[in-house]
Amino acid sequence: GSWFETMVAFGVMASIGAFTLNVVLLVSLAFKIITFADLDMDHINPPDFCKKVNRLVLPECVVHCAICVLLIFSGHWLLFLINAPYLGYRIFLIKENKHLMAPEKVYDRERKKAEQQQIIFGLVFCVALFFLYLYSLVMSMMVMK
């Protein structure tokens, strides 16, 4: 009946929301990679680089939290469990105050490499989730029919 249809419709909307928010994360991470390339080619100075990259950290975490909340309330437990460790890592970095790049540390080879690896991991993670969310969306829509 009606209750089941409402829950299925909410599942579809949650899948669309998670998919869309994941695309937002992908765009943000791609922007960070492009900004790193600009820094490497001296098209941008370190303070501007840090300003551009740092302003995305908290919004990315908020978007990731929103995805997790959508997944919990829509009953996508497996997708939530896949997301939880990465979200926990992001929150850990913020709590430990290790989430921001400092202009004086931009040319520290180890720090820069770690930051680039972290962004690439996030990008690969979000691309994998892109396909999982797409699959989830298609399956949710098939249940609706």
N, C-alpha and C positions, 0 to 999 in steps of 0.2 A: 503494500500500500503506500500510503502517503509518506510515512516516516522513512521508509527505505529509499524512496525516490529523492527525498530531501537530503539524505546522507550521501547518496550517490552523486547528486548535483554538487554538494559541498566538496566531495572528493575530487570531482572534475575541476572545480574552481580552485581548490588548493593546489592541484597539479599544474594548472595554468599559472597560478601565482608563483609557485616554486620555480617553474621553468623560466618565467619572465625575470624573476629576481636573480636567478643563476646567470642569465644573459647579462644582466647589469654587472655582476661580479666579473664575468669574462671580459667585458669592455673595460672595466676599471683595471684589471690586471694587465690587459693588453696595453693600455695607456701607460702603465708603470714600466713595462718592457721597452716601449718606444722612448719614454723619458730617460731610461738608463742608456739606451743607444745614443740619444742626444747628448748625454753627459760624456759618454766615451768619445764622441766625435767633437767635443768642445763646442757644441751648439748652444749649450746652456751652462750657466755657472752653478757651483755647488749650493749656494743659498736658495736660488730659484728652484733647483732640482729638489731639494729637501722640502721646500714649501709645497711644490706640486705633489710629491709623493706622500708626504705626511698628512695632507688634508684628506686623503682618501682612506686612511687606516680605520678611523672610527666609523665612517659611513659603511665601509665594507663589513665591519663587524656587526653593525646594526642590521644590515641586509641579511647577513648569514644567520643572525638570531631570528629574524623574521621568517626565513626559510624553515628553520628548525621548529618554530612555533606552528607554522602551517602544517608541517609534516606530522607533528604530535597530534594536533587537533583533528587531522583528517585520517589518522590511523595508519599512516605510512611509516610504521615502526622501523622497518629495515633501512629505509632511506634516512630516517632520523639517526639511527645507530651508525650509519656510514658517515654522516655529517658531524656527529657529536665530538669525535676526537680532534678534528681540525678546528672546530669552533672553540673547543677547550684550549687548544694551543694558542689561538688568537687572543683569547681572554687572558691566558697566562702571560703572554707578552705584554699586554696592556697593564696587568696588575704589577708586573715586575719592572715596568717603565722601560721596556726594551723594544717598543713598537715604533719609535720614531727615529728617523735618520738625522744625524747632526752634520752640518756642513764641514766641520773639521775632520769628520771620520769618513767622508765620502771617498777619499783616496786611500783609506786603509784597505789594502788588498783583501785581507781575510773577511772583514766586515762587509765589504761590497760583494764579494763572492757569495757569502752566506745569504745576504739580502736577495741577490739575483736568484739563487737556488730556491729560496723560499717563495719568490714570486712565480718561478717556473713550476714548482710543485703545485702551487695554488691554481695555476692555469691548467695544468694537466688534470688535477682533481676536478676542477669545474667543467672541463671538456668531458670527462668521464661521466660526471653527474648530468651534464646536458643530455646525453643519450639515455641515462637512466630515467630522468624526468620525462623525456619524450616518450619513452616506453610506458611509463606510468600513466601519462596523459592519454595515450592511445588505449591502453587497457581500461582506464576509467571511462572513457567515452564508449568503448565497446560494451561495458556493463550497462550503460545508460540505454542502449538500443534494445 
